[in-house]
Amino acid sequence: MGSIDKLIRLAIAAVVVVLYFLGIIPHGTLGIVLLVIAGVFVLTSLISFCPLYTVFGFNTGKADEVAEKK
């Protein structure tokens, strides 16, 4: 997972959390689901791995990082 991908995920998670606590995102089921997704974004950013990328064959890392993993 590339650094830009990580930053985008963290930014989206931060926006969701702020909107939730400001009351813009409702505190019902939708809000909880969005918070869980935000948590997944933060977790995958911290560990630099997204299981869905493996399933679909995506790679947002640099070419050097890809060569090292092979």
N, C-alpha and C positions, 0 to 999 in steps of 0.2 A: 504494500500500500504506500503510495507516494505521499510526500509531505503536504502537497496542496489538497489532496483528498482528505487527509487528516484534519487540516484546518477548516475545510468546508463542513465536514461532519461536526466538528466542535462548535462552529459558528451556528449551524442549524440547531444543534442541541441547546445552545445558550439562548437563542431567540425563542424557542419553544418554552423553555423554563421561565423566561422573563414574561412572556405573554400569558402563561398559565397563572403566575403569581400576581400579575396585574389584573387578572379577571377577564382578559380579552378572549382567552380560550376557556370555554365552560368547564366547570369542575366536575363534570359527570364522566360518563364512560369515555367519550372522545378525549377529554383532557388526560385521563389516566393512560389511555392507549398512546397518545402522543408523548407523554412523559416516559413511558416504557421504551418507545422508539428512540427518544432522545438519549436515554440511558444506554441503549445498545450502541448508538452512534459514539458515545463517549468511550464505552468499553472497547469497541473495535478500533477506535483511534489510539487508545493507550497501548493496546497489544499489537497494533499494526497488522491485523489480520481480519479479513471478513470472509466468513464461510461461503457466502453467496458468490463472492468473486471466484472462488475455487470451482463451484458448481457450474457457473456460466463461463469460466475461462477468462475472466477479466484480470488485468494487471495494470495498476496505475503507478507502479514503481518505476524508477529510472532503469535504463537499459543495462547499466552496470550491476544493479541489484538483481535483475532477472538472470544475468549470466552467472552470478555467484551462486544462485539457488539451484542451478541445473547441474 
